[in-house]
Amino acid sequence: LKPMAAQLLSNRSPEGYRAVEQFAQEQAPISKDASALAWLALGYAHLLDKDYEKSLQALNRASGGVPALDDYVAYFKAQAFQGLKSNAQIISTVSGFDQKYPQSLYVRDAAMLRAHAMVEENDPAAAIQVLESHREPPRADLELELGRLYQNSAQHAKATDSFRRIYN
């Protein structure tokens, strides 16, 4: 799988998609882990191609296959929903992400996706709460978004603090 998936992710050719999908289907009765990993690679490749529907189909098949990869599946699903502009789906997909996957590399990125979706759903107060809970260690993109939210909410002192934190 590793060389096939690497080739798929670098080229994303129709042949590469077919080969990895065939592997995923053949491995399903033999190795749930190998099949799930192949579906994850397919889902991510489709995400890179901005084919969000196909990405979600593959990621749904990867779900629950390898528990150690569930955070990747959830985060990539949220990205696909973002591509489809499905804010409610983003919010539900990454809601509780930091409790379910506290060691994930995507904890803060999932929080950013969730906050953006909340803003799109006209709930900036909830977005502020989400971002506030992920401020440490400081990260410039999060502080910038938080500063903008505070500024738009007429909380100028907090906005100034957020913008200053970017440069510290």
N, CA, C and O atoms as a DFTB+ gen file, in Angstrom:
672 C
 N C O
     1  1       0.820      -1.206       0.000
     2  2       0.000       0.000       0.000
     3  2       0.859       1.263       0.000
     4  3       0.551       2.223      -0.706
     5  1       1.930       1.266       0.785
     6  2       2.703       2.500       0.937
     7  2       3.174       3.071      -0.402
     8  3       2.972       4.261      -0.643
     9  1       3.798       2.272      -1.292
    10  2       4.222       2.864      -2.563
    11  2       3.043       3.294      -3.446
    12  3       3.118       4.310      -4.136
    13  1       1.964       2.520      -3.418
    14  2       0.786       2.897      -4.214
    15  2       0.185       4.203      -3.711
    16  3      -0.147       5.084      -4.504
    17  1       0.046       4.325      -2.398
    18  2      -0.534       5.532      -1.809
    19  2       0.367       6.737      -2.058
    20  3      -0.118       7.824      -2.370
    21  1       1.674       6.546      -1.920
    22  2       2.609       7.647      -2.173
    23  2       2.511       8.114      -3.617
    24  3       2.521       9.315      -3.887
    25  1       2.416       7.170      -4.545
    26  2       2.284       7.530      -5.954
    27  2       0.950       8.234      -6.209
    28  3       0.894       9.216      -6.949
    29  1      -0.105       7.738      -5.604
    30  2      -1.418       8.367      -5.761
    31  2      -1.386       9.808      -5.265
    32  3      -1.877      10.715      -5.939
    33  1      -0.812      10.013      -4.095
    34  2      -0.809      11.354      -3.513
    35  2       0.079      12.318      -4.290
    36  3      -0.164      13.525      -4.279
    37  1       1.112      11.800      -4.968
    38  2       1.965      12.705      -5.742
    39  2       1.414      12.954      -7.143
    40  3       1.588      14.047      -7.682
    41  1       0.752      11.961      -7.745
    42  2       0.274      12.109      -9.127
    43  2      -1.239      12.235      -9.247
    44  3      -1.741      12.978     -10.090
    45  1      -1.950      11.522      -8.418
    46  2      -3.419      11.473      -8.421
    47  2      -3.978      11.206      -9.821
    48  3      -4.830      11.935     -10.327
    49  1      -3.468      10.142     -10.417
    50  2      -3.928       9.722     -11.737
    51  2      -5.110       8.761     -11.595
    52  3      -5.286       8.153     -10.540
    53  1      -5.914       8.619     -12.639
    54  2      -7.022       7.655     -12.590
    55  2      -6.531       6.233     -12.283
    56  3      -7.187       5.488     -11.556
    57  1      -5.387       5.870     -12.836
    58  2      -4.829       4.538     -12.580
    59  2      -4.462       4.371     -11.107
    60  3      -4.687       3.316     -10.515
    61  1      -3.892       5.433     -10.525
    62  2      -3.526       5.396      -9.115
    63  2      -4.746       5.246      -8.224
    64  3      -4.736       4.474      -7.265
    65  1      -5.797       5.990      -8.546
    66  2      -7.039       5.862      -7.787
    67  2      -7.585       4.440      -7.886
    68  3      -7.989       3.852      -6.882
    69  1      -7.594       3.897      -9.092
    70  2      -8.122       2.536      -9.278
    71  2      -7.311       1.512      -8.500
    72  3      -7.876       0.619      -7.869
    73  1      -5.989       1.636      -8.540
    74  2      -5.120       0.664      -7.863
    75  2      -5.348       0.685      -6.348
    76  3      -5.467      -0.369      -5.723
    77  1      -5.407       1.868      -5.769
    78  2      -5.586       1.956      -4.316
    79  2      -6.992       1.514      -3.928
    80  3      -7.170       0.856      -2.903
    81  1      -7.982       1.864      -4.724
    82  2      -9.346       1.424      -4.418
    83  2      -9.464      -0.097      -4.524
    84  3     -10.123      -0.734      -3.701
    85  1      -8.832      -0.664      -5.524
    86  2      -8.855      -2.128      -5.663
    87  2      -8.187      -2.777      -4.458
    88  3      -8.681      -3.771      -3.927
    89  1      -7.071      -2.215      -4.031
    90  2      -6.385      -2.727      -2.844
    91  2      -7.309      -2.653      -1.632
    92  3      -7.417      -3.613      -0.869
    93  1      -7.979      -1.502      -1.455
    94  2      -8.878      -1.315      -0.300
    95  2      -9.981      -2.363      -0.305
    96  3     -10.304      -2.932       0.738
    97  1     -10.554      -2.618      -1.459
    98  2     -11.637      -3.594      -1.558
    99  2     -11.142      -5.019      -1.337
   100  3     -11.811      -5.814      -0.677
   101  1      -9.982      -5.341      -1.880
   102  2      -9.434      -6.688      -1.715
   103  2      -9.023      -6.955      -0.278
   104  3      -9.130      -8.085       0.199
   105  1      -8.558      -5.932       0.412
   106  2      -8.080      -6.109       1.784
   107  2      -9.207      -6.132       2.814
   108  3      -9.010      -6.609       3.932
   109  1     -10.380      -5.625       2.453
   110  2     -11.485      -5.522       3.407
   111  2     -11.755      -6.823       4.158
   112  3     -11.871      -6.782       5.383
   113  1     -11.862      -7.989       3.487
   114  2     -12.112      -9.216       4.244
   115  2     -10.864      -9.777       4.937
   116  3     -10.970     -10.611       5.836
   117  1      -9.706      -9.324       4.520
   118  2      -8.444      -9.864       5.045
   119  2      -7.909      -9.019       6.202
   120  3      -7.590      -9.536       7.272
   121  1      -7.820      -7.720       5.967
   122  2      -7.238      -6.812       6.952
   123  2      -8.029      -5.502       6.975
   124  3      -7.919      -4.666       6.078
   125  1      -8.816      -5.360       8.017
   126  2      -9.610      -4.138       8.182
   127  2      -8.699      -2.912       8.256
   128  3      -9.037      -1.850       7.733
   129  1      -7.543      -3.061       8.905
   130  2      -6.609      -1.952       9.045
   131  2      -6.058      -1.501       7.692
   132  3      -6.038      -0.308       7.390
   133  1      -5.612      -2.464       6.878
   134  2      -5.047      -2.122       5.568
   135  2      -6.107      -1.486       4.677
   136  3      -5.827      -0.521       3.965
   137  1      -7.311      -2.020       4.716
   138  2      -8.399      -1.470       3.915
   139  2      -8.711      -0.043       4.355
   140  3      -8.850       0.844       3.513
   141  1      -8.821       0.188       5.647
   142  2      -9.129       1.523       6.163
   143  2      -8.036       2.525       5.798
   144  3      -8.324       3.672       5.456
   145  1      -6.800       2.091       5.871
   146  2      -5.684       2.962       5.518
   147  2      -5.737       3.335       4.034
   148  3      -5.457       4.478       3.671
   149  1      -6.090       2.385       3.190
   150  2      -6.222       2.669       1.762
   151  2      -7.368       3.651       1.511
   152  3      -7.234       4.573       0.705
   153  1      -8.495       3.451       2.203
   154  2      -9.623       4.385       2.042
   155  2      -9.240       5.781       2.526
   156  3      -9.658       6.780       1.939
   157  1      -8.450       5.852       3.589
   158  2      -7.983       7.148       4.082
   159  2      -7.124       7.839       3.019
   160  3      -7.291       9.031       2.759
   161  1      -6.210       7.089       2.412
   162  2      -5.365       7.658       1.349
   163  2      -6.220       8.142       0.184
   164  3      -5.966       9.208      -0.376
   165  1      -7.229       7.363      -0.179
   166  2      -8.130       7.776      -1.258
   167  2      -8.904       9.045      -0.885
   168  3      -9.039       9.964      -1.693
   169  1      -9.402       9.077       0.340
   170  2     -10.142      10.249       0.794
   171  2      -9.286      11.499       0.781
   172  3      -9.741      12.568       0.373
   173  1      -8.054      11.366       1.225
   174  2      -7.159      12.510       1.249
   175  2      -6.797      12.942      -0.177
   176  3      -6.731      14.138      -0.462
   177  1      -6.564      11.989      -1.061
   178  2      -6.249      12.327      -2.456
   179  2      -7.412      13.067      -3.106
   180  3      -7.203      14.066      -3.794
   181  1      -8.622      12.590      -2.893
   182  2      -9.791      13.288      -3.445
   183  2      -9.926      14.685      -2.840
   184  3     -10.331      15.625      -3.525
   185  1      -9.591      14.819      -1.566
   186  2      -9.621      16.123      -0.913
   187  2      -8.633      17.069      -1.598
   188  3      -8.953      18.229      -1.857
   189  1      -7.438      16.567      -1.888
   190  2      -6.445      17.389      -2.586
   191  2      -6.933      17.815      -3.965
   192  3      -6.605      18.902      -4.441
   193  1      -7.714      16.956      -4.596
   194  2      -8.281      17.263      -5.916
   195  2      -9.552      18.098      -5.829
   196  3     -10.153      18.426      -6.852
   197  1      -9.958      18.438      -4.621
   198  2     -11.187      19.206      -4.380
   199  2     -12.441      18.478      -4.867
   200  3     -13.439      19.100      -5.230
   201  1     -12.365      17.159      -4.866
   202  2     -13.531      16.325      -5.181
   203  2     -14.106      15.880      -3.833
   204  3     -13.880      14.761      -3.371
   205  1     -14.854      16.794      -3.227
   206  2     -15.269      16.624      -1.839
   207  2     -16.255      15.482      -1.631
   208  3     -16.194      14.802      -0.606
   209  1     -17.135      15.262      -2.553
   210  2     -18.096      14.153      -2.423
   211  2     -17.371      12.813      -2.400
   212  3     -17.637      11.971      -1.543
   213  1     -16.455      12.619      -3.343
   214  2     -15.701      11.362      -3.378
   215  2     -14.802      11.231      -2.153
   216  3     -14.593      10.133      -1.637
   217  1     -14.280      12.347      -1.702
   218  2     -13.463      12.330      -0.492
   219  2     -14.274      11.818       0.688
   220  3     -13.817      10.958       1.441
   221  1     -15.483      12.355       0.844
   222  2     -16.342      11.928       1.950
   223  2     -16.727      10.454       1.830
   224  3     -16.776       9.745       2.836
   225  1     -16.996       9.994       0.632
   226  2     -17.330       8.577       0.438
   227  2     -16.190       7.688       0.904
   228  3     -16.409       6.713       1.622
   229  1     -14.967       8.027       0.493
   230  2     -13.805       7.218       0.888
   231  2     -13.546       7.332       2.390
   232  3     -13.260       6.331       3.046
   233  1     -13.644       8.530       2.931
   234  2     -13.383       8.727       4.360
   235  2     -14.429       8.017       5.217
   236  3     -14.107       7.520       6.297
   237  1     -15.669       7.965       4.750
   238  2     -16.691       7.209       5.484
   239  2     -16.338       5.726       5.539
   240  3     -16.614       5.054       6.532
   241  1     -15.736       5.227       4.486
   242  2     -15.334       3.812       4.470
   243  2     -14.111       3.581       5.357
   244  3     -13.893       2.470       5.841
   245  1     -13.315       4.630       5.569
   246  2     -12.140       4.519       6.442
   247  2     -12.510       4.634       7.920
   248  3     -11.759       4.180       8.783
   249  1     -13.650       5.231       8.212
   250  2     -14.072       5.477       9.596
   251  2     -14.103       4.194      10.416
   252  3     -14.650       3.177       9.990
   253  1     -13.507       4.264      11.592
   254  2     -13.541       3.146      12.521
   255  2     -12.618       1.992      12.165
   256  3     -12.558       0.999      12.891
   257  1     -11.904       2.111      11.066
   258  2     -11.020       1.015      10.653
   259  2      -9.784       0.909      11.506
   260  3      -9.432      -0.178      11.964
   261  1      -9.125       2.017      11.725
   262  2      -7.907       2.064      12.533
   263  2      -8.113       3.179      13.549
   264  3      -7.978       4.352      13.202
   265  1      -8.435       2.846      14.786
   266  2      -8.723       3.891      15.777
   267  2      -7.632       4.958      15.899
   268  3      -7.928       6.116      16.195
   269  1      -6.390       4.580      15.676
   270  2      -5.298       5.556      15.777
   271  2      -5.365       6.615      14.681
   272  3      -4.699       7.647      14.772
   273  1      -6.166       6.364      13.647
   274  2      -6.285       7.318      12.543
   275  2      -7.626       8.046      12.519
   276  3      -7.891       8.828      11.606
   277  1      -8.463       7.797      13.504
   278  2      -9.792       8.412      13.520
   279  2      -9.745       9.932      13.518
   280  3     -10.636      10.576      12.966
   281  1      -8.721      10.511      14.128
   282  2      -8.615      11.968      14.118
   283  2      -8.335      12.487      12.710
   284  3      -8.854      13.532      12.318
   285  1      -7.521      11.764      11.955
   286  2      -7.266      12.151      10.567
   287  2      -8.555      12.083       9.758
   288  3      -8.871      13.002       9.002
   289  1      -9.294      10.994       9.921
   290  2     -10.551      10.820       9.196
   291  2     -11.510      11.967       9.524
   292  3     -12.096      12.562       8.620
   293  1     -11.670      12.273      10.799
   294  2     -12.594      13.337      11.202
   295  2     -12.146      14.691      10.669
   296  3     -12.961      15.462      10.163
   297  1     -10.866      14.980      10.778
   298  2     -10.370      16.280      10.314
   299  2     -10.509      16.421       8.801
   300  3     -10.930      17.469       8.310
   301  1     -10.160      15.373       8.062
   302  2     -10.292      15.434       6.603
   303  2     -11.757      15.528       6.183
   304  3     -12.080      16.193       5.198
   305  1     -12.643      14.865       6.923
   306  2     -14.081      15.010       6.639
   307  2     -14.503      16.467       6.830
   308  3     -15.225      17.020       6.000
   309  1     -14.063      17.077       7.902
   310  2     -14.413      18.482       8.157
   311  2     -13.887      19.375       7.035
   312  3     -14.561      20.323       6.630
   313  1     -12.694      19.082       6.533
   314  2     -12.159      19.861       5.413
   315  2     -13.018      19.675       4.164
   316  3     -13.266      20.633       3.431
   317  1     -13.471      18.449       3.924
   318  2     -14.337      18.193       2.774
   319  2     -15.662      18.945       2.941
   320  3     -16.169      19.533       1.985
   321  1     -16.210      18.924       4.136
   322  2     -17.444      19.678       4.380
   323  2     -17.210      21.174       4.182
   324  3     -18.099      21.888       3.719
   325  1     -16.020      21.644       4.531
   326  2     -15.701      23.051       4.299
   327  2     -15.716      23.342       2.796
   328  3     -16.231      24.373       2.364
   329  1     -15.155      22.437       2.013
   330  2     -15.179      22.605       0.564
   331  2     -16.585      22.627       0.000
   332  3     -16.857      23.290      -1.001
   333  1     -17.478      21.895       0.652
   334  2     -18.884      21.865       0.233
   335  2     -19.706      22.989       0.867
   336  3     -20.904      23.118       0.615
   337  1     -19.040      23.796       1.692
   338  2     -19.693      24.905       2.403
   339  2     -20.847      24.412       3.272
   340  3     -21.908      25.033       3.336
   341  1     -20.614      23.294       3.930
   342  2     -21.606      22.684       4.808
   343  2     -21.192      22.924       6.257
   344  3     -20.632      22.050       6.918
   345  1     -21.484      24.134       6.729
   346  2     -21.019      24.556       8.056
   347  2     -21.562      23.702       9.191
   348  3     -20.827      23.386      10.125
   349  1     -22.825      23.326       9.130
   350  2     -23.394      22.500      10.195
   351  2     -22.660      21.162      10.288
   352  3     -22.445      20.644      11.384
   353  1     -22.282      20.611       9.148
   354  2     -21.553      19.331       9.141
   355  2     -20.138      19.497       9.701
   356  3     -19.634      18.619      10.402
   357  1     -19.510      20.619       9.391
   358  2     -18.174      20.887       9.945
   359  2     -18.270      20.916      11.462
   360  3     -17.505      20.254      12.162
   361  1     -19.226      21.698      11.957
   362  2     -19.369      21.875      13.400
   363  2     -19.619      20.532      14.083
   364  3     -18.996      20.230      15.100
   365  1     -20.516      19.734      13.536
   366  2     -20.809      18.450      14.189
   367  2     -19.643      17.467      14.061
   368  3     -19.418      16.656      14.960
   369  1     -18.912      17.531      12.967
   370  2     -17.797      16.601      12.759
   371  2     -16.653      16.860      13.732
   372  3     -16.050      15.916      14.241
   373  1     -16.351      18.124      13.992
   374  2     -15.215      18.421      14.869
   375  2     -15.625      18.862      16.279
   376  3     -14.778      19.246      17.085
   377  1     -16.911      18.805      16.564
   378  2     -17.360      19.107      17.917
   379  2     -16.794      18.053      18.868
   380  3     -16.950      16.854      18.635
   381  1     -16.151      18.493      19.916
   382  2     -15.547      17.562      20.873
   383  2     -14.263      16.918      20.389
   384  3     -13.775      15.975      21.011
   385  1     -13.706      17.407      19.292
   386  2     -12.494      16.833      18.710
   387  2     -11.362      16.797      19.730
   388  3     -10.666      15.790      19.856
   389  1     -11.179      17.902      20.460
   390  2     -10.062      17.964      21.408
   391  2     -10.247      17.024      22.598
   392  3      -9.262      16.633      23.224
   393  1     -11.490      16.651      22.923
   394  2     -11.704      15.669      23.991
   395  2     -11.497      14.241      23.472
   396  3     -10.932      13.396      24.167
   397  1     -11.959      13.984      22.250
   398  2     -11.815      12.648      21.671
   399  2     -10.372      12.339      21.287
   400  3      -9.903      11.211      21.442
   401  1      -9.680      13.350      20.788
   402  2      -8.326      13.151      20.253
   403  2      -7.358      14.183      20.837
   404  3      -6.804      14.990      20.090
   405  1      -7.145      14.173      22.147
   406  2      -6.328      15.226      22.763
   407  2      -4.875      15.266      22.273
   408  3      -4.227      16.309      22.353
   409  1      -4.365      14.147      21.772
   410  2      -2.977      14.101      21.306
   411  2      -2.844      14.342      19.801
   412  3      -1.739      14.282      19.261
   413  1      -3.950      14.610      19.127
   414  2      -3.929      14.776      17.677
   415  2      -3.134      16.002      17.246
   416  3      -3.125      17.031      17.921
   417  1      -2.478      15.867      16.124
   418  2      -1.793      17.001      15.516
   419  2      -2.784      18.052      15.022
   420  3      -2.415      19.205      14.798
   421  1      -4.033      17.650      14.856
   422  2      -5.049      18.516      14.263
   423  2      -5.973      19.185      15.278
   424  3      -6.969      19.785      14.874
   425  1      -5.689      19.108      16.555
   426  2      -6.592      19.671      17.563
   427  2      -6.866      21.149      17.290
   428  3      -8.021      21.571      17.237
   429  1      -5.838      21.907      17.123
   430  2      -6.035      23.350      16.921
   431  2      -6.558      23.667      15.528
   432  3      -7.329      24.613      15.365
   433  1      -6.160      22.906      14.530
   434  2      -6.683      23.122      13.181
   435  2      -8.173      22.802      13.129
   436  3      -8.937      23.485      12.446
   437  1      -8.579      21.771      13.846
   438  2     -10.002      21.432      13.913
   439  2     -10.779      22.550      14.610
   440  3     -11.899      22.874      14.218
   441  1     -10.179      23.130      15.637
   442  2     -10.818      24.258      16.329
   443  2     -10.972      25.450      15.383
   444  3     -11.991      26.141      15.411
   445  1      -9.979      25.685      14.562
   446  2     -10.066      26.787      13.592
   447  2     -11.173      26.517      12.575
   448  3     -11.946      27.420      12.252
   449  1     -11.259      25.288      12.069
   450  2     -12.345      24.946      11.140
   451  2     -13.702      25.166      11.784
   452  3     -14.609      25.744      11.186
   453  1     -13.819      24.693      13.014
   454  2     -15.091      24.832      13.738
   455  2     -15.443      26.305      13.946
   456  3     -16.590      26.704      13.746
   457  1     -14.465      27.106      14.345
   458  2     -14.709      28.532      14.579
   459  2     -15.124      29.236      13.287
   460  3     -16.045      30.053      13.300
   461  1     -14.461      28.932      12.184
   462  2     -14.832      29.543      10.899
   463  2     -16.270      29.182      10.535
   464  3     -17.031      30.031      10.070
   465  1     -16.633      27.930      10.747
   466  2     -18.005      27.492      10.444
   467  2     -19.010      28.204      11.340
   468  3     -20.096      28.574      10.893
   469  1     -18.646      28.393      12.602
   470  2     -19.542      29.092      13.529
   471  2     -19.741      30.548      13.103
   472  3     -20.845      31.082      13.204
   473  1     -18.693      31.172      12.637
   474  2     -18.812      32.544      12.147
   475  2     -19.735      32.570      10.932
   476  3     -20.598      33.440      10.817
   477  1     -19.548      31.618      10.037
   478  2     -20.420      31.535       8.851
   479  2     -21.876      31.301       9.239
   480  3     -22.788      31.704       8.519
   481  1     -22.088      30.651      10.376
   482  2     -23.443      30.397      10.874
   483  2     -23.926      31.521      11.799
   484  3     -24.909      31.363      12.523
   485  1     -23.221      32.652      11.763
   486  2     -23.581      33.839      12.550
   487  2     -23.561      33.587      14.050
   488  3     -24.457      34.017      14.777
   489  1     -22.543      32.895      14.496
   490  2     -22.381      32.656      15.931
   491  2     -20.948      33.004      16.348
   492  3     -20.200      32.129      16.784
   493  1     -20.564      34.282      16.213
   494  2     -19.189      34.647      16.550
   495  2     -18.848      34.459      18.017
   496  3     -17.689      34.208      18.345
   497  1     -19.818      34.571      18.903
   498  2     -19.542      34.373      20.339
   499  2     -19.078      32.944      20.599
   500  3     -18.152      32.719      21.378
   501  1     -19.717      31.990      19.952
   502  2     -19.299      30.588      20.112
   503  2     -17.920      30.374      19.495
   504  3     -17.105      29.627      20.035
   505  1     -17.661      31.025      18.371
   506  2     -16.351      30.911      17.726
   507  2     -15.255      31.450      18.647
   508  3     -14.178      30.862      18.754
   509  1     -15.537      32.562      19.305
   510  2     -14.574      33.135      20.252
   511  2     -14.290      32.138      21.371
   512  3     -13.133      31.936      21.740
   513  1     -15.324      31.520      21.907
   514  2     -15.137      30.524      22.980
   515  2     -14.243      29.384      22.522
   516  3     -13.341      28.966      23.247
   517  1     -14.493      28.884      21.324
   518  2     -13.693      27.774      20.792
   519  2     -12.236      28.186      20.676
   520  3     -11.348      27.453      21.110
   521  1     -11.984      29.341      20.102
   522  2     -10.605      29.779      19.914
   523  2      -9.922      30.123      21.229
   524  3      -8.734      29.852      21.400
   525  1     -10.660      30.717      22.155
   526  2     -10.091      31.041      23.469
   527  2      -9.538      29.791      24.153
   528  3      -8.506      29.850      24.822
   529  1     -10.214      28.684      23.987
   530  2      -9.782      27.460      24.666
   531  2      -8.565      26.807      24.010
   532  3      -8.068      25.793      24.501
   533  1      -8.078      27.384      22.899
   534  2      -6.923      26.804      22.195
   535  2      -5.797      27.816      22.004
   536  3      -5.035      27.722      21.042
   537  1      -5.688      28.779      22.912
   538  2      -4.708      29.856      22.761
   539  2      -3.296      29.468      23.154
   540  3      -2.341      30.119      22.730
   541  1      -3.145      28.448      23.937
   542  2      -1.797      28.076      24.408
   543  2      -1.360      26.769      23.793
   544  3      -2.147      25.823      23.766
   545  1      -0.162      26.676      23.306
   546  2       0.783      27.769      23.106
   547  2       0.300      28.701      22.006
   548  3      -0.468      28.291      21.136
   549  1       0.746      29.953      22.040
   550  2       0.269      30.939      21.064
   551  2       0.556      30.513      19.617
   552  3       1.590      29.920      19.307
   553  1      -0.387      30.837      18.768
   554  2      -0.232      30.556      17.342
   555  2      -0.801      31.750      16.584
   556  3      -1.928      32.174      16.840
   557  1      -0.029      32.288      15.659
   558  2      -0.375      33.548      14.998
   559  2      -1.717      33.489      14.279
   560  3      -2.501      34.433      14.380
   561  1      -2.006      32.411      13.556
   562  2      -3.268      32.365      12.798
   563  2      -4.469      32.377      13.723
   564  3      -5.482      33.007      13.422
   565  1      -4.362      31.690      14.839
   566  2      -5.456      31.661      15.801
   567  2      -5.638      33.032      16.447
   568  3      -6.764      33.508      16.591
   569  1      -4.541      33.662      16.833
   570  2      -4.626      34.989      17.453
   571  2      -5.173      36.022      16.476
   572  3      -5.939      36.903      16.867
   573  1      -4.788      35.921      15.222
   574  2      -5.307      36.852      14.222
   575  2      -6.817      36.691      14.067
   576  3      -7.553      37.677      14.035
   577  1      -7.268      35.455      13.972
   578  2      -8.712      35.199      13.841
   579  2      -9.458      35.669      15.086
   580  3     -10.522      36.280      14.988
   581  1      -8.899      35.384      16.238
   582  2      -9.519      35.807      17.489
   583  2      -9.566      37.336      17.577
   584  3     -10.576      37.905      17.989
   585  1      -8.487      37.987      17.196
   586  2      -8.453      39.449      17.198
   587  2      -9.512      40.041      16.282
   588  3     -10.173      41.017      16.636
   589  1      -9.670      39.455      15.118
   590  2     -10.703      39.938      14.183
   591  2     -12.101      39.740      14.758
   592  3     -12.961      40.611      14.637
   593  1     -12.317      38.592      15.382
   594  2     -13.628      38.342      15.986
   595  2     -13.911      39.334      17.111
   596  3     -15.018      39.864      17.213
   597  1     -12.908      39.583      17.956
   598  2     -13.085      40.567      19.025
   599  2     -13.344      41.959      18.441
   600  3     -14.207      42.691      18.925
   601  1     -12.601      42.312      17.412
   602  2     -12.771      43.623      16.793
   603  2     -14.178      43.774      16.221
   604  3     -14.821      44.807      16.408
   605  1     -14.650      42.749      15.530
   606  2     -16.000      42.803      14.955
   607  2     -17.090      42.780      16.016
   608  3     -18.225      43.178      15.753
   609  1     -16.746      42.310      17.223
   610  2     -17.698      42.283      18.329
   611  2     -17.556      43.502      19.232
   612  3     -18.127      43.545      20.322
   613  1     -16.791      44.492      18.775
   614  2     -16.555      45.740      19.517
   615  2     -15.889      45.500      20.868
   616  3     -16.105      46.264      21.809
   617  1     -15.092      44.461      20.969
   618  2     -14.305      44.191      22.176
   619  2     -12.856      44.594      21.857
   620  3     -11.975      43.746      21.718
   621  1     -12.642      45.885      21.747
   622  2     -11.399      46.428      21.217
   623  2     -10.177      46.132      22.090
   624  3      -9.091      45.890      21.564
   625  1     -10.336      46.148      23.397
   626  2      -9.196      45.856      24.276
   627  2      -8.732      44.410      24.079
   628  3      -7.532      44.138      24.027
   629  1      -9.685      43.494      23.970
   630  2      -9.327      42.086      23.738
   631  2      -8.744      41.900      22.343
   632  3      -7.834      41.094      22.152
   633  1      -9.259      42.636      21.376
   634  2      -8.721      42.564      20.016
   635  2      -7.265      43.020      20.014
   636  3      -6.402      42.379      19.414
   637  1      -7.007      44.126      20.689
   638  2      -5.644      44.646      20.766
   639  2      -4.721      43.632      21.416
   640  3      -3.606      43.412      20.941
   641  1      -5.172      43.017      22.490
   642  2      -4.378      41.989      23.166
   643  2      -4.062      40.829      22.221
   644  3      -2.929      40.348      22.186
   645  1      -5.044      40.385      21.467
   646  2      -4.821      39.281      20.521
   647  2      -3.815      39.678      19.455
   648  3      -2.908      38.909      19.137
   649  1      -3.965      40.861      18.907
   650  2      -3.036      41.305      17.874
   651  2      -1.617      41.458      18.431
   652  3      -0.646      41.169      17.732
   653  1      -1.493      41.906      19.666
   654  2      -0.160      42.023      20.289
   655  2       0.482      40.657      20.501
   656  3       1.695      40.503      20.362
   657  1      -0.333      39.677      20.835
   658  2       0.186      38.322      21.071
   659  2       0.823      37.733      19.819
   660  3       1.672      36.848      19.918
   661  1       0.432      38.204      18.664
   662  2       1.024      37.711      17.414
   663  2       2.513      38.051      17.355
   664  3       3.313      37.271      16.839
   665  1       2.873      39.194      17.875
   666  2       4.250      39.686      17.768
   667  2       5.113      39.348      18.969
   668  3       6.299      39.675      18.979
   669  1       4.563      38.714      19.962
   670  2       5.357      38.366      21.156
   671  2       5.993      37.018      21.025
   672  3       6.692      36.574      21.936
